[in-house]
Amino acid sequence: MYTEYREMLAHKIAHLRLDHEEQMVEFELHNVCDLGRDTLDSTERSRARQMTLSRIRRIETQIQSYSNAIQRIENDHYGICKFCRESIELERLKSHPEVMTCAECAQYKN
């Protein structure tokens, strides 16, 4: 029933994995370039390294969220609100296929 959502999620995961690889390369470049520089440059590179690390963590969280949604599809739990057990609105799933709550529960739980 949710084949199109599974494909959409798999596509998003594939793109996120590419982004993850790029960010990992950037992170390693920050580490390599940190050798033998003055303190100000080192501080700036440290800040850039932290920003890259934050992006990496955010990407990893998104990949996990999408993977969990695929798991719910495979287990026939997809599209069911984890709080009220009612169906999640299709428009909500189209825009955010990883969501686990209906709009009403999301409003009250946040």
N, CA, C and O atoms as a DFTB+ gen file, in Angstrom:
440 C
 N C O
     1  1       0.816      -1.205       0.000
     2  2       0.000       0.000       0.000
     3  2       0.857       1.266       0.000
     4  3       0.525       2.248      -0.665
     5  1       1.944       1.237       0.738
     6  2       2.791       2.427       0.857
     7  2       4.075       2.300       0.035
     8  3       5.119       2.820       0.427
     9  1       3.998       1.617      -1.087
    10  2       5.170       1.395      -1.931
    11  2       5.814       2.706      -2.361
    12  3       7.038       2.833      -2.338
    13  1       4.999       3.682      -2.752
    14  2       5.561       4.963      -3.203
    15  2       6.288       5.675      -2.069
    16  3       7.287       6.355      -2.308
    17  1       5.803       5.529      -0.839
    18  2       6.465       6.154       0.301
    19  2       7.794       5.452       0.590
    20  3       8.792       6.098       0.910
    21  1       7.792       4.133       0.473
    22  2       9.019       3.377       0.694
    23  2      10.076       3.794      -0.328
    24  3      11.238       3.999       0.023
    25  1       9.671       3.917      -1.586
    26  2      10.602       4.340      -2.636
    27  2      11.103       5.758      -2.383
    28  3      12.287       6.042      -2.568
    29  1      10.206       6.648      -1.962
    30  2      10.596       8.026      -1.665
    31  2      11.611       8.055      -0.515
    32  3      12.609       8.772      -0.574
    33  1      11.341       7.269       0.522
    34  2      12.246       7.219       1.669
    35  2      13.602       6.639       1.273
    36  3      14.641       7.152       1.690
    37  1      13.600       5.583       0.477
    38  2      14.853       4.978       0.020
    39  2      15.651       5.967      -0.823
    40  3      16.876       6.032      -0.717
    41  1      14.963       6.731      -1.655
    42  2      15.615       7.755      -2.482
    43  2      16.246       8.835      -1.589
    44  3      17.378       9.259      -1.822
    45  1      15.503       9.269      -0.573
    46  2      16.031      10.282       0.345
    47  2      17.254       9.754       1.089
    48  3      18.235      10.475       1.271
    49  1      17.193       8.499       1.515
    50  2      18.328       7.897       2.214
    51  2      19.551       7.865       1.306
    52  3      20.655       8.179       1.750
    53  1      19.373       7.493       0.053
    54  2      20.494       7.438      -0.891
    55  2      21.149       8.807      -1.040
    56  3      22.375       8.911      -1.045
    57  1      20.340       9.854      -1.161
    58  2      20.891      11.207      -1.274
    59  2      21.580      11.631       0.018
    60  3      22.638      12.260      -0.016
    61  1      20.993      11.292       1.137
    62  2      21.602      11.646       2.418
    63  2      22.937      10.932       2.614
    64  3      23.867      11.500       3.186
    65  1      23.032       9.715       2.151
    66  2      24.306       8.990       2.271
    67  2      25.397       9.660       1.449
    68  3      26.551       9.715       1.872
    69  1      25.037      10.169       0.277
    70  2      26.010      10.921      -0.525
    71  2      26.431      12.194       0.200
    72  3      27.617      12.520       0.255
    73  1      25.455      12.912       0.756
    74  2      25.761      14.117       1.530
    75  2      26.655      13.772       2.712
    76  3      27.585      14.510       3.035
    77  1      26.367      12.648       3.352
    78  2      27.145      12.210       4.511
    79  2      28.601      11.980       4.112
    80  3      29.518      12.416       4.808
    81  1      28.804      11.300       2.999
    82  2      30.163      11.057       2.517
    83  2      30.893      12.369       2.255
    84  3      32.055      12.520       2.632
    85  1      30.220      13.315       1.613
    86  2      30.834      14.616       1.324
    87  2      31.209      15.342       2.614
    88  3      32.289      15.925       2.711
    89  1      30.327      15.305       3.591
    90  2      30.597      15.979       4.860
    91  2      31.750      15.302       5.607
    92  3      32.547      15.975       6.261
    93  1      31.838      13.983       5.511
    94  2      32.944      13.266       6.158
    95  2      34.276      13.659       5.523
    96  3      35.273      13.837       6.223
    97  1      34.291      13.793       4.201
    98  2      35.511      14.233       3.512
    99  2      35.874      15.640       3.968
   100  3      37.038      15.924       4.250
   101  1      34.882      16.516       4.040
   102  2      35.135      17.888       4.492
   103  2      35.676      17.891       5.919
   104  3      36.602      18.639       6.232
   105  1      35.105      17.064       6.774
   106  2      35.557      16.980       8.162
   107  2      37.017      16.530       8.227
   108  3      37.809      17.091       8.984
   109  1      37.366      15.528       7.439
   110  2      38.748      15.050       7.409
   111  2      39.694      16.130       6.881
   112  3      40.818      16.264       7.366
   113  1      39.244      16.893       5.895
   114  2      40.074      17.984       5.375
   115  2      40.334      19.032       6.448
   116  3      41.437      19.572       6.540
   117  1      39.318      19.319       7.260
   118  2      39.521      20.259       8.370
   119  2      40.600      19.734       9.309
   120  3      41.433      20.506       9.783
   121  1      40.595      18.446       9.580
   122  2      41.578      17.856      10.486
   123  2      42.977      17.904       9.892
   124  3      43.936      18.216      10.599
   125  1      43.110      17.602       8.612
   126  2      44.413      17.605       7.948
   127  2      44.969      19.018       7.856
   128  3      46.163      19.231       8.066
   129  1      44.117      19.978       7.545
   130  2      44.563      21.364       7.357
   131  2      44.881      22.056       8.672
   132  3      45.387      23.178       8.666
   133  1      44.601      21.422       9.782
   134  2      44.798      22.046      11.090
   135  2      46.252      22.007      11.541
   136  3      46.580      22.607      12.565
   137  1      47.124      21.332      10.826
   138  2      48.514      21.183      11.239
   139  2      49.331      22.429      10.903
   140  3      49.300      22.916       9.772
   141  1      50.059      22.937      11.892
   142  2      51.013      24.007      11.671
   143  2      50.440      25.366      11.347
   144  3      51.072      26.126      10.614
   145  1      49.283      25.702      11.855
   146  2      48.685      27.008      11.589
   147  2      48.654      27.828      12.868
   148  3      48.819      27.291      13.964
   149  1      48.441      29.138      12.724
   150  2      48.383      29.984      13.913
   151  2      47.057      29.798      14.651
   152  3      46.146      29.135      14.155
   153  1      46.963      30.391      15.841
   154  2      45.821      30.183      16.730
   155  2      44.511      30.674      16.134
   156  3      43.493      29.992      16.247
   157  1      44.515      31.851      15.496
   158  2      43.286      32.386      14.922
   159  2      42.765      31.468      13.824
   160  3      41.577      31.148      13.779
   161  1      43.661      31.049      12.943
   162  2      43.253      30.110      11.898
   163  2      42.737      28.815      12.508
   164  3      41.763      28.233      12.032
   165  1      43.399      28.377      13.561
   166  2      42.994      27.147      14.233
   167  2      41.604      27.284      14.841
   168  3      40.807      26.347      14.790
   169  1      41.311      28.446      15.416
   170  2      39.990      28.691      16.000
   171  2      38.920      28.686      14.919
   172  3      37.851      28.102      15.097
   173  1      39.205      29.327      13.818
   174  2      38.246      29.356      12.707
   175  2      38.018      27.955      12.148
   176  3      36.885      27.578      11.849
   177  1      39.091      27.187      12.009
   178  2      38.960      25.824      11.502
   179  2      38.214      24.935      12.495
   180  3      37.449      24.053      12.105
   181  1      38.447      25.179      13.766
   182  2      37.737      24.420      14.794
   183  2      36.238      24.690      14.718
   184  3      35.430      23.771      14.843
   185  1      35.876      25.936      14.516
   186  2      34.462      26.307      14.367
   187  2      33.869      25.655      13.115
   188  3      32.756      25.129      13.149
   189  1      34.614      25.695      12.022
   190  2      34.145      25.069      10.775
   191  2      34.014      23.559      10.954
   192  3      33.076      22.942      10.448
   193  1      34.960      22.975      11.677
   194  2      34.913      21.536      11.942
   195  2      33.672      21.182      12.767
   196  3      33.016      20.176      12.497
   197  1      33.351      21.999      13.766
   198  2      32.163      21.759      14.593
   199  2      30.880      21.886      13.779
   200  3      29.940      21.114      13.968
   201  1      30.843      22.856      12.878
   202  2      29.661      23.018      12.019
   203  2      29.495      21.802      11.103
   204  3      28.383      21.312      10.905
   205  1      30.603      21.326      10.553
   206  2      30.549      20.143       9.698
   207  2      30.091      18.931      10.500
   208  3      29.286      18.134      10.019
   209  1      30.596      18.793      11.708
   210  2      30.197      17.683      12.569
   211  2      28.707      17.752      12.896
   212  3      28.035      16.722      12.955
   213  1      28.196      18.947      13.107
   214  2      26.756      19.118      13.351
   215  2      25.942      18.676      12.136
   216  3      24.907      18.026      12.281
   217  1      26.412      19.032      10.936
   218  2      25.717      18.606       9.717
   219  2      25.747      17.084       9.586
   220  3      24.752      16.470       9.201
   221  1      26.885      16.484       9.907
   222  2      27.011      15.023       9.842
   223  2      26.009      14.373      10.788
   224  3      25.321      13.425      10.410
   225  1      25.927      14.871      12.001
   226  2      24.989      14.299      12.981
   227  2      23.538      14.470      12.539
   228  3      22.724      13.563      12.708
   229  1      23.219      15.625      11.976
   230  2      21.857      15.870      11.500
   231  2      21.512      14.903      10.358
   232  3      20.405      14.367      10.309
   233  1      22.453      14.684       9.451
   234  2      22.244      13.749       8.346
   235  2      22.045      12.335       8.890
   236  3      21.154      11.615       8.440
   237  1      22.870      11.937       9.853
   238  2      22.735      10.599      10.438
   239  2      21.375      10.421      11.107
   240  3      20.770       9.353      11.018
   241  1      20.898      11.465      11.775
   242  2      19.579      11.412      12.410
   243  2      18.482      11.260      11.362
   244  3      17.542      10.486      11.545
   245  1      18.606      12.001      10.261
   246  2      17.611      11.899       9.187
   247  2      17.616      10.507       8.565
   248  3      16.556       9.934       8.313
   249  1      18.797       9.967       8.318
   250  2      18.892       8.618       7.753
   251  2      18.210       7.620       8.680
   252  3      17.458       6.757       8.226
   253  1      18.473       7.737       9.976
   254  2      17.853       6.823      10.936
   255  2      16.339       6.977      10.948
   256  3      15.612       5.985      11.005
   257  1      15.866       8.202      10.896
   258  2      14.431       8.465      10.887
   259  2      13.762       7.854       9.656
   260  3      12.705       7.232       9.768
   261  1      14.369       8.027       8.493
   262  2      13.826       7.462       7.259
   263  2      13.905       5.930       7.279
   264  3      12.986       5.253       6.819
   265  1      14.994       5.396       7.808
   266  2      15.135       3.940       7.912
   267  2      14.072       3.355       8.834
   268  3      13.513       2.295       8.555
   269  1      13.800       4.051       9.932
   270  2      12.746       3.604      10.846
   271  2      11.386       3.609      10.157
   272  3      10.570       2.715      10.382
   273  1      11.142       4.614       9.320
   274  2       9.872       4.679       8.592
   275  2       9.747       3.496       7.628
   276  3       8.673       2.907       7.507
   277  1      10.828       3.152       6.950
   278  2      10.805       1.986       6.059
   279  2      10.512       0.723       6.864
   280  3       9.757      -0.143       6.423
   281  1      11.107       0.629       8.031
   282  2      10.850      -0.526       8.906
   283  2       9.370      -0.596       9.281
   284  3       8.783      -1.678       9.299
   285  1       8.768       0.557       9.581
   286  2       7.338       0.576       9.913
   287  2       6.491       0.148       8.716
   288  3       5.476      -0.528       8.885
   289  1       6.900       0.536       7.509
   290  2       6.182       0.098       6.307
   291  2       6.249      -1.425       6.208
   292  3       5.238      -2.087       5.973
   293  1       7.441      -1.966       6.389
   294  2       7.626      -3.414       6.271
   295  2       6.873      -4.180       7.358
   296  3       6.474      -5.325       7.147
   297  1       6.677      -3.548       8.524
   298  2       5.975      -4.197       9.642
   299  2       4.490      -3.847       9.694
   300  3       3.801      -4.184      10.657
   301  1       4.004      -3.174       8.662
   302  2       2.590      -2.755       8.592
   303  2       2.169      -1.843       9.741
   304  3       1.025      -1.894      10.192
   305  1       3.090      -1.014      10.208
   306  2       2.773      -0.027      11.241
   307  2       2.868       1.399      10.710
   308  3       2.693       2.361      11.457
   309  1       3.142       1.524       9.436
   310  2       3.341       2.846       8.841
   311  2       2.009       3.561       8.679
   312  3       0.995       2.953       8.338
   313  1       2.032       4.860       8.929
   314  2       0.843       5.676       8.731
   315  2      -0.121       5.640       9.900
   316  3      -1.235       6.155       9.807
   317  1       0.304       5.031      11.010
   318  2      -0.521       4.952      12.216
   319  2       0.136       5.805      13.295
   320  3       1.319       5.638      13.591
   321  1      -0.626       6.711      13.874
   322  2      -0.109       7.598      14.914
   323  2       0.307       6.782      16.135
   324  3      -0.443       5.926      16.605
   325  1       1.494       7.051      16.638
   326  2       1.995       6.290      17.781
   327  2       1.273       6.638      19.081
   328  3       1.387       5.899      20.059
   329  1       0.535       7.742      19.113
   330  2      -0.178       8.127      20.332
   331  2      -1.646       7.709      20.312
   332  3      -2.106       7.014      21.219
   333  1      -2.373       8.122      19.299
   334  2      -3.822       7.858      19.274
   335  2      -4.190       6.611      18.473
   336  3      -5.333       6.154      18.517
   337  1      -3.200       6.052      17.727
   338  2      -3.390       4.850      16.913
   339  2      -4.337       5.057      15.728
   340  3      -4.795       4.088      15.122
   341  1      -4.628       6.313      15.400
   342  2      -5.445       6.640      14.225
   343  2      -4.520       6.815      13.020
   344  3      -3.303       6.933      13.169
   345  1      -5.109       6.829      11.838
   346  2      -4.324       7.020      10.613
   347  2      -3.753       8.432      10.550
   348  3      -4.417       9.409      10.896
   349  1      -2.511       8.511      10.101
   350  2      -1.872       9.805       9.866
   351  2      -2.360      10.311       8.513
   352  3      -2.477       9.538       7.562
   353  1      -2.640      11.594       8.428
   354  2      -3.153      12.210       7.214
   355  2      -2.187      11.980       6.046
   356  3      -0.975      12.138       6.194
   357  1      -2.735      11.605       4.883
   358  2      -1.899      11.329       3.713
   359  2      -1.085      12.539       3.287
   360  3       0.071      12.393       2.890
   361  1      -1.663      13.725       3.361
   362  2      -0.913      14.935       3.000
   363  2       0.284      15.121       3.930
   364  3       1.354      15.552       3.499
   365  1       0.098      14.799       5.187
   366  2       1.199      14.891       6.165
   367  2       2.291      13.878       5.816
   368  3       3.478      14.203       5.868
   369  1       1.899      12.667       5.464
   370  2       2.876      11.650       5.079
   371  2       3.591      12.020       3.782
   372  3       4.777      11.731       3.623
   373  1       2.879      12.655       2.860
   374  2       3.513      13.063       1.599
   375  2       4.596      14.100       1.836
   376  3       5.661      14.044       1.222
   377  1       4.326      15.042       2.723
   378  2       5.305      16.106       2.959
   379  2       6.397      15.680       3.937
   380  3       7.526      16.165       3.858
   381  1       6.065      14.776       4.858
   382  2       7.032      14.295       5.859
   383  2       6.832      12.796       6.044
   384  3       6.205      12.370       7.014
   385  1       7.361      11.992       5.120
   386  2       7.073      10.557       5.151
   387  2       7.608       9.832       6.383
   388  3       7.258       8.675       6.618
   389  1       8.437      10.485       7.158
   390  2       9.012       9.845       8.339
   391  2       8.198      10.057       9.611
   392  3       8.517       9.469      10.645
   393  1       7.148      10.888       9.559
   394  2       6.411      11.229      10.782
   395  2       5.755      10.007      11.406
   396  3       5.387       9.052      10.721
   397  1       5.621      10.066      12.731
   398  2       5.017       8.966      13.470
   399  2       3.744       9.391      14.188
   400  3       3.130       8.592      14.894
   401  1       3.344      10.658      14.009
   402  2       2.150      11.154      14.691
   403  2       1.238      11.886      13.714
   404  3       1.687      12.464      12.724
   405  1      -0.048      11.844      14.022
   406  2      -1.000      12.630      13.241
   407  2      -0.811      14.103      13.609
   408  3      -0.150      14.417      14.599
   409  1      -1.376      14.983      12.832
   410  2      -1.206      16.424      13.061
   411  2      -1.748      16.837      14.422
   412  3      -1.141      17.656      15.112
   413  1      -2.877      16.279      14.805
   414  2      -3.489      16.658      16.079
   415  2      -2.606      16.256      17.262
   416  3      -2.375      17.064      18.161
   417  1      -2.120      15.037      17.267
   418  2      -1.253      14.591      18.362
   419  2       0.078      15.342      18.357
   420  3       0.620      15.655      19.417
   421  1       0.599      15.627      17.177
   422  2       1.855      16.375      17.086
   423  2       1.701      17.748      17.715
   424  3       2.621      18.249      18.363
   425  1       0.548      18.351      17.525
   426  2       0.287      19.676      18.090
   427  2       0.285      19.622      19.618
   428  3       0.808      20.528      20.267
   429  1      -0.288      18.589      20.189
   430  2      -0.403      18.491      21.643
   431  2       0.838      17.927      22.314
   432  3       1.084      18.216      23.485
   433  1       1.618      17.141      21.610
   434  2       2.795      16.502      22.202
   435  2       4.029      17.385      22.139
   436  3       5.014      17.115      22.826
   437  1       3.994      18.449      21.317
   438  2       5.169      19.331      21.191
   439  2       5.080      20.493      22.074
   440  3       5.985      21.328      22.088
